[in-house]
C-alpha cells in the first residue's frame, strides 16, 4: 500500500476562500506534471510555486503548489499540496483530476499513518495530531501540542532505558555466565531497580488518570433533595434554561446534562432528580438514575436550602456523598440563614461563589492537565499493563524463582511500554541488548 500515491482534501469538503489538496507518494510529481503548465521536476523541496491546473487544454484553476521532496516531508514521501480556490465544485474537480491520473483517495488518517510508518513521527505523536484537531478546550489542545512535540516519548523513554538495562544484565548473566566481566546478579540487586521503576510508573499512571479526567471534563452531579434549586443552579451555570424550574417539588424526573468550563476546568454537569422517599413510579426511576450518577461522578455538588434547617433527607445525602469529591452549596442565600460555606442564589443567577470553589478545587491540577502526561486511555491502559507486568516480576523474584523466569514478566512489561509510542516489540529487543555488551567477539 505504501507504493501507491494517495490524495485527499486536507481542508474539508466545504465552501471557503482556499482549499488544500494533499498528494503523497512516489508518483506525486508525475501526476501533478500531467495537470499543470510548469515543469515541477525542476522544483526544489520546501518551495512554493505558482501554476495553472489544466484538464487537457482547458484551464481549471489558478493554484499555488507547496513542494516537499522525500524524505523531508510530513509523510517522508514526495508530497505536493495544491492550494486552489475554495469552492466545493472546484476542489472536487481538482481532486477528481488527481484520481483520474493515478492517485488513490486516501483513507482516513492515512497521511499520518504513513508519517508513522516512515519513522517521521511516533505513534503518540500521530495520536496527538488527531487530539489537536478534535480538542474542545484549552487543556486538550495544550496537551496535544506537548505530545506532538514528543513529550510522551520523553516521559516513557527513561523507564524504557532502565527496563532494558535490567533485562540486558539478566540475560547477560543467563547466556554468558562464563565471562569474567559479567557481574553475577542476585535478587538483592535486581529488586531495588524493579521497585524504583514501579514507583516512577505509579506517578505516571496517577498523573495520567487525573489529567485525562480533567481534559475530558469532570463528571459532575448536582445532588440534593427536591426543590432546593438544583435545576436553577444548572441553568445559572450554563446561562440557559436547560432544566425546567417550578415551585413543585420533584419537577426533575430524569437526568439533565450540560457542559461548561469554569476557571479553565471543563465540567460535564448532570442535574439529577431530587432524592427522597417516593411512591411515584416515574420519580422513583429518576431517583435511581440520580444514585447511579452519584456513583459515576468525579465531583458532586451537594445543594442544601439555606432558608431552612437541615432535614433528614439532607443528612442522608450528606452521608451518601461523604467519601466523594464534593462541594456543599447553600442555595437561596437571598432568603437564607447565612450558614458558613459556599452560597448561591441560583434563581437570581448568582453562582459566583460556586464557580470560585470549583476553580480552587482544581487549580493545582490544571498545570498537570496541560503538561507532560499520557494523553489517552490507550496509552494509559498500556502503562497500567506494563506496571502490572513489573509487579508480577517483583512477586516472581520475591517467591524465589530463577532470573530467567523473571524475564518473562519483564519482557511483557517491555513490550507494553514500547507500544505506547509504537516502537517494535520483541524482535528488536535482542538488538538493543547486544548493542550494550561486547560478548560474542
C-alpha positions as CSV (number, residue, x, y, z in Angstrom):
1,X,0.0,0.0,0.0
2,X,2.9,2.4,0.6
3,X,3.9,2.1,-3.0
4,X,0.9,3.9,-4.3
5,X,0.2,7.6,-4.3
6,X,-2.7,9.0,-2.3
7,X,-4.7,12.2,-2.4
8,X,-7.3,13.9,-0.3
9,X,-8.8,17.3,0.5
10,X,-6.9,18.5,3.6
11,X,-9.2,21.4,4.5
12,X,-12.5,19.7,4.4
13,X,-15.1,19.4,1.7
14,X,-16.7,22.8,2.3
15,X,-17.0,26.3,0.8
16,X,-14.1,28.6,1.8
17,X,-11.6,31.1,0.4
18,X,-8.9,28.4,-0.2
19,X,-8.8,24.7,-0.3
20,X,-5.7,22.5,0.1
21,X,-5.5,19.1,-1.6
22,X,-2.6,16.9,-0.4
23,X,-0.8,14.4,-2.7
24,X,1.7,12.0,-1.3
25,X,3.7,9.1,-2.8
26,X,6.3,8.2,-5.4
27,X,4.2,9.3,-8.3
28,X,3.3,12.7,-6.9
29,X,5.5,14.7,-9.3
30,X,4.5,12.7,-12.4
31,X,0.8,13.0,-11.6
32,X,0.9,16.8,-10.9
33,X,3.1,17.3,-14.0
34,X,0.3,16.0,-16.2
35,X,-2.0,18.7,-14.9
36,X,0.0,21.9,-14.7
37,X,1.6,24.4,-17.1
38,X,5.0,24.4,-15.4
39,X,7.9,21.9,-15.1
40,X,7.5,20.6,-11.5
41,X,10.6,18.3,-11.9
42,X,12.8,21.4,-11.6
43,X,11.3,22.5,-8.3
44,X,13.4,22.0,-5.2
45,X,11.9,20.7,-2.0
46,X,10.4,23.1,0.6
47,X,9.5,25.5,-2.1
48,X,6.3,27.3,-3.3
49,X,5.3,27.9,-6.9
50,X,2.5,29.5,-9.0
51,X,0.8,27.3,-11.6
52,X,-2.4,26.7,-13.5
53,X,-4.3,23.4,-13.3
54,X,-5.4,22.1,-16.7
55,X,-7.8,19.4,-17.9
56,X,-6.2,18.7,-21.2
57,X,-6.4,22.2,-22.9
58,X,-9.0,23.6,-20.5
59,X,-7.8,25.9,-17.7
60,X,-9.4,24.7,-14.4
61,X,-7.9,26.9,-11.7
62,X,-5.0,29.2,-10.7
63,X,-3.2,27.5,-7.8
64,X,-0.1,27.6,-5.6
65,X,1.9,24.4,-5.2
66,X,3.8,23.6,-1.9
67,X,6.5,21.2,-2.9
68,X,8.2,18.7,-0.5
69,X,10.7,16.1,-1.6
70,X,11.5,12.8,0.0
71,X,12.5,12.4,2.9
72,X,11.9,16.0,4.0
73,X,8.1,16.0,4.2
74,X,5.4,15.2,6.7
75,X,4.9,11.7,5.4
76,X,8.5,11.0,4.4
77,X,7.5,10.7,0.8
78,X,7.3,13.2,-2.1
79,X,4.4,15.5,-1.2
80,X,2.7,18.3,-3.2
81,X,0.0,20.4,-1.6
82,X,-2.3,22.2,-4.1
83,X,-3.8,25.5,-2.8
84,X,-6.8,26.1,-5.0
85,X,-9.8,28.4,-4.8
86,X,-12.1,27.1,-2.1
87,X,-15.3,26.2,-3.7
88,X,-16.9,22.7,-3.3
89,X,-17.1,22.2,-7.1
90,X,-13.6,23.4,-8.0
91,X,-12.0,21.5,-5.0
92,X,-13.7,18.2,-6.1
93,X,-12.8,18.9,-9.7
94,X,-9.1,19.2,-8.9
95,X,-9.2,16.1,-6.6
96,X,-11.0,14.2,-9.4
97,X,-8.3,15.0,-11.9
98,X,-5.6,13.7,-9.5
99,X,-7.5,10.5,-9.0
100,X,-8.0,10.2,-12.8
101,X,-4.3,10.5,-13.3
102,X,-3.5,7.5,-11.0
103,X,-3.7,8.7,-7.4
104,X,-5.8,6.8,-4.9
105,X,-8.2,8.5,-2.5
106,X,-6.6,8.4,0.9
107,X,-8.1,6.5,3.8
108,X,-8.9,8.5,7.0
109,X,-5.7,9.3,8.8
110,X,-3.5,7.7,6.1
111,X,-1.1,10.7,5.8
112,X,-0.4,10.5,9.5
113,X,-0.2,6.7,9.2
114,X,2.5,7.0,6.5
115,X,4.4,9.5,8.6
116,X,4.4,7.0,11.4
117,X,5.4,4.0,9.2
118,X,8.2,6.1,7.7
119,X,9.5,7.0,11.1
120,X,8.7,10.7,10.8
121,X,6.6,10.6,14.0
122,X,6.0,8.0,16.7
123,X,2.5,6.7,17.5
124,X,1.9,9.1,20.3
125,X,2.6,12.0,18.0
126,X,0.3,10.6,15.4
127,X,-2.4,10.4,18.1
128,X,-1.6,13.9,19.1
129,X,-2.4,15.2,15.6
130,X,-5.9,13.8,15.9
131,X,-6.3,15.0,19.5
132,X,-5.3,18.5,18.5
133,X,-7.8,18.5,15.6
134,X,-10.6,17.3,18.0
135,X,-9.6,19.4,21.0
136,X,-12.7,21.0,22.6
137,X,-10.9,23.1,25.2
138,X,-7.6,24.7,26.0
139,X,-6.4,21.8,28.2
140,X,-6.9,19.2,25.5
141,X,-5.2,21.5,22.9
142,X,-2.2,22.2,25.1
143,X,-1.7,18.6,26.0
144,X,-1.9,17.6,22.3
145,X,0.7,20.2,21.4
146,X,3.1,18.9,24.0
147,X,2.6,15.3,22.8
148,X,3.1,16.5,19.2
149,X,6.5,17.9,20.3
150,X,7.5,14.4,21.7
151,X,6.6,14.8,25.4
152,X,5.1,11.3,25.6
153,X,8.2,9.7,24.3
154,X,10.4,11.8,26.7
155,X,8.2,10.6,29.5
156,X,8.4,6.9,28.6
157,X,12.0,6.6,27.3
158,X,13.7,6.8,30.8
159,X,11.6,3.9,32.0
160,X,12.3,2.0,28.8
161,X,16.0,2.7,29.3
162,X,16.0,1.4,32.9
163,X,14.0,-1.7,32.0
164,X,16.2,-2.5,29.0
165,X,19.2,-2.2,31.3
166,X,17.7,-4.6,33.8
167,X,16.9,-7.1,31.0
168,X,20.3,-6.7,29.5
169,X,22.0,-7.5,32.8
170,X,19.8,-10.5,33.5
171,X,20.2,-12.0,30.0
172,X,23.9,-11.5,30.1
173,X,24.0,-13.5,33.3
174,X,21.9,-16.2,31.9
175,X,23.6,-16.5,28.5
176,X,27.2,-15.7,29.3
177,X,27.9,-16.8,32.9
178,X,31.5,-17.8,32.0
179,X,32.6,-14.2,31.2
180,X,34.6,-12.6,33.9
181,X,33.3,-9.1,33.1
182,X,29.7,-10.0,33.6
183,X,28.6,-9.3,37.1
184,X,26.7,-12.1,38.8
185,X,23.3,-10.7,39.8
186,X,21.2,-11.6,42.8
187,X,17.7,-10.8,44.0
188,X,19.1,-8.1,46.3
189,X,20.5,-6.3,43.2
190,X,17.6,-6.6,40.8
191,X,14.7,-6.0,43.3
192,X,15.6,-2.4,44.2
193,X,15.8,-1.5,40.5
194,X,12.3,-3.0,39.9
195,X,10.8,-1.2,43.0
196,X,12.3,2.1,41.8
197,X,10.8,1.5,38.4
198,X,7.3,0.8,39.9
199,X,7.4,4.0,41.9
200,X,8.1,6.0,38.8
201,X,5.4,4.3,36.8
202,X,2.9,4.8,39.6
203,X,3.3,8.6,39.3
204,X,2.9,8.5,35.5
205,X,-0.3,6.4,35.8
206,X,-1.7,8.6,38.6
207,X,-0.9,11.8,36.7
208,X,-2.4,10.4,33.5
209,X,-5.7,9.4,35.2
210,X,-6.1,12.8,36.7
211,X,-5.1,14.8,33.6
212,X,-7.2,12.7,31.2
213,X,-10.2,13.0,33.5
214,X,-9.9,16.8,33.6
215,X,-9.3,17.2,29.9
216,X,-12.3,15.1,29.0
217,X,-14.5,17.0,31.5
218,X,-15.1,16.3,35.2
219,X,-18.3,14.2,35.6
220,X,-20.2,16.5,38.0
221,X,-23.5,15.5,39.6
222,X,-25.7,18.2,41.2
223,X,-27.4,16.4,44.1
224,X,-30.0,17.4,46.7
225,X,-33.5,16.8,47.9
226,X,-36.4,18.1,45.8
227,X,-36.9,21.9,45.4
228,X,-33.6,23.1,46.8
229,X,-32.7,24.7,43.4
230,X,-30.5,22.1,41.6
231,X,-32.1,22.9,38.3
232,X,-31.7,26.6,38.9
233,X,-28.0,26.2,39.6
234,X,-27.6,24.2,36.4
235,X,-29.3,26.9,34.4
236,X,-27.3,29.6,36.1
237,X,-24.0,27.9,35.4
238,X,-25.0,27.2,31.7
239,X,-26.6,30.7,31.2
240,X,-29.6,29.0,29.6
241,X,-32.9,27.5,30.6
242,X,-31.7,23.9,30.2
243,X,-33.8,22.4,33.0
244,X,-37.4,23.1,33.9
245,X,-37.8,25.1,37.1
246,X,-41.1,25.2,39.1
247,X,-42.1,25.5,42.7
248,X,-43.4,22.0,42.6
249,X,-41.1,19.5,44.3
250,X,-39.9,16.7,42.1
251,X,-40.2,18.5,38.8
252,X,-36.9,17.0,37.5
253,X,-37.7,13.3,36.8
254,X,-34.7,12.5,34.6
255,X,-31.1,13.5,34.2
256,X,-30.5,16.8,32.5
257,X,-26.9,17.4,31.2
258,X,-24.8,20.3,30.0
259,X,-21.2,21.3,29.6
260,X,-19.4,24.3,30.9
261,X,-15.8,25.5,31.6
262,X,-15.1,27.1,35.0
263,X,-11.7,28.7,35.6
264,X,-10.3,26.6,32.7
265,X,-11.8,23.4,34.1
266,X,-14.3,21.6,31.8
267,X,-17.3,20.1,33.6
268,X,-19.8,17.7,32.4
269,X,-22.8,18.7,34.5
270,X,-25.7,16.4,35.4
271,X,-28.8,17.8,37.1
272,X,-30.4,14.9,39.0
273,X,-33.9,14.1,40.3
274,X,-34.4,15.2,43.9
275,X,-33.5,12.3,46.3
276,X,-36.3,11.5,48.7
277,X,-38.7,8.6,49.5
278,X,-41.4,8.5,46.8
279,X,-44.3,6.2,45.8
280,X,-44.4,7.8,42.3
281,X,-43.2,5.2,39.8
282,X,-41.6,7.7,37.4
283,X,-40.0,9.7,40.2
284,X,-38.5,6.5,41.7
285,X,-36.9,5.7,38.4
286,X,-35.4,9.2,38.3
287,X,-34.1,8.8,41.8
288,X,-32.5,5.5,40.9
289,X,-30.7,7.3,38.0
290,X,-29.6,10.0,40.4
291,X,-28.0,7.5,42.6
292,X,-26.3,5.9,39.6
293,X,-25.0,9.3,38.5
294,X,-23.6,9.8,42.1
295,X,-21.7,6.5,41.8
296,X,-20.0,7.6,38.5
297,X,-19.5,11.2,39.5
298,X,-16.0,12.6,39.9
299,X,-17.3,15.7,41.6
300,X,-20.6,16.1,43.5
301,X,-22.3,19.5,44.1
302,X,-24.5,18.9,47.1
303,X,-27.2,21.6,47.2
304,X,-28.9,22.5,50.5
305,X,-31.6,25.0,51.2
306,X,-30.1,28.0,53.1
307,X,-33.6,29.2,54.0
308,X,-34.3,26.1,56.2
309,X,-32.6,23.9,58.7
310,X,-31.2,20.6,57.6
311,X,-33.7,17.8,57.2
312,X,-33.3,14.0,57.5
313,X,-33.2,13.9,53.7
314,X,-30.3,16.5,53.7
315,X,-28.4,14.4,56.3
316,X,-28.9,11.2,54.2
317,X,-27.5,12.9,51.1
318,X,-24.5,14.3,53.0
319,X,-23.9,10.8,54.3
320,X,-24.1,9.2,50.8
321,X,-21.6,11.7,49.5
322,X,-19.1,11.9,52.3
323,X,-16.5,9.8,50.5
324,X,-16.9,11.6,47.2
325,X,-15.0,14.7,46.0
326,X,-17.7,17.3,46.7
327,X,-18.7,20.9,47.2
328,X,-21.5,21.7,49.6
329,X,-23.6,24.7,48.4
330,X,-26.2,26.6,50.4
331,X,-28.7,27.9,47.8
332,X,-31.4,30.6,48.3
333,X,-29.0,32.9,50.1
334,X,-31.3,35.8,49.4
335,X,-33.7,34.1,51.8
336,X,-31.0,32.4,53.8
337,X,-29.8,31.9,57.3
338,X,-26.2,32.8,56.3
339,X,-24.7,29.4,57.1
340,X,-21.0,29.1,56.6
341,X,-19.8,27.7,53.3
342,X,-20.4,28.3,49.6
343,X,-23.6,30.3,48.9
344,X,-25.7,30.8,45.8
345,X,-28.9,32.5,44.8
346,X,-29.4,30.5,41.6
347,X,-32.8,32.0,40.9
348,X,-31.1,35.4,40.7
349,X,-28.2,33.9,38.6
350,X,-25.7,34.4,41.4
351,X,-23.4,31.3,41.4
352,X,-20.0,33.2,41.7
353,X,-19.0,31.6,45.0
354,X,-19.7,28.1,43.5
355,X,-17.6,28.9,40.4
356,X,-14.8,30.1,42.7
357,X,-15.0,26.9,44.8
358,X,-14.7,24.8,41.6
359,X,-11.8,26.8,40.4
360,X,-10.0,26.5,43.8
361,X,-10.6,22.7,43.9
362,X,-8.9,22.1,40.6
363,X,-6.3,24.9,40.3
364,X,-3.4,22.7,41.3
365,X,-4.4,20.0,38.7
366,X,-4.6,22.4,35.7
367,X,-0.9,22.6,35.1
368,X,-0.7,18.8,35.2
369,X,-3.5,18.5,32.6
370,X,-1.6,20.9,30.3
371,X,1.7,19.3,31.0
372,X,3.6,16.2,30.0
373,X,1.4,13.2,30.7
374,X,0.0,10.3,28.8
375,X,-2.8,11.6,26.6
376,X,-5.4,9.0,26.2
377,X,-6.9,5.8,27.5
378,X,-4.9,3.6,25.1
379,X,-1.6,4.9,26.4
380,X,-2.9,4.8,30.0
381,X,-4.0,1.2,29.5
382,X,-0.6,0.1,28.2
383,X,1.1,1.9,31.0
384,X,-1.1,0.0,33.5
385,X,-0.3,-3.2,31.7
386,X,3.4,-2.5,32.0
387,X,3.1,-1.7,35.7
388,X,1.2,-4.9,36.3
389,X,3.8,-7.0,34.5
390,X,6.5,-5.3,36.6
391,X,4.6,-6.1,39.8
392,X,4.3,-9.7,38.6
393,X,8.1,-9.8,38.0
394,X,8.7,-8.4,41.5
395,X,6.5,-11.1,43.1
396,X,8.2,-13.8,41.0
397,X,11.5,-12.6,42.2
398,X,10.4,-12.5,45.8
399,X,9.0,-16.0,45.6
400,X,12.5,-17.3,44.8
401,X,12.2,-18.1,41.1
402,X,15.3,-18.1,38.9
403,X,16.1,-14.9,36.9
404,X,15.2,-16.5,33.6
405,X,11.6,-16.9,34.8
406,X,11.5,-13.3,36.0
407,X,12.4,-12.2,32.4
408,X,9.1,-13.5,31.1
409,X,7.2,-10.8,33.0
410,X,9.9,-8.2,32.3
411,X,9.6,-8.8,28.6
412,X,5.8,-8.4,28.7
413,X,6.4,-5.1,30.5
414,X,8.9,-4.0,27.9
415,X,6.5,-4.8,25.0
416,X,3.6,-2.9,26.7
417,X,5.9,0.1,27.3
418,X,7.1,0.3,23.7
419,X,3.5,0.0,22.4
420,X,2.8,3.4,23.9
421,X,4.9,5.1,21.3
422,X,4.5,2.4,18.6
423,X,8.0,1.0,18.7
424,X,8.9,-2.5,17.6
425,X,8.4,-5.4,20.0
426,X,10.4,-8.5,20.9
427,X,12.2,-8.8,17.6
428,X,14.4,-5.8,18.3
429,X,14.9,-6.4,22.0
430,X,17.9,-8.5,21.3
431,X,19.5,-5.8,19.1
432,X,19.2,-3.3,22.0
433,X,20.6,-5.8,24.5
434,X,23.6,-6.8,22.4
435,X,24.4,-3.3,21.4
436,X,25.2,-2.7,25.1
437,X,27.5,-5.7,25.5
438,X,30.6,-6.9,23.5
439,X,30.3,-10.5,24.5
440,X,30.4,-12.7,21.4
441,X,33.6,-11.5,19.7
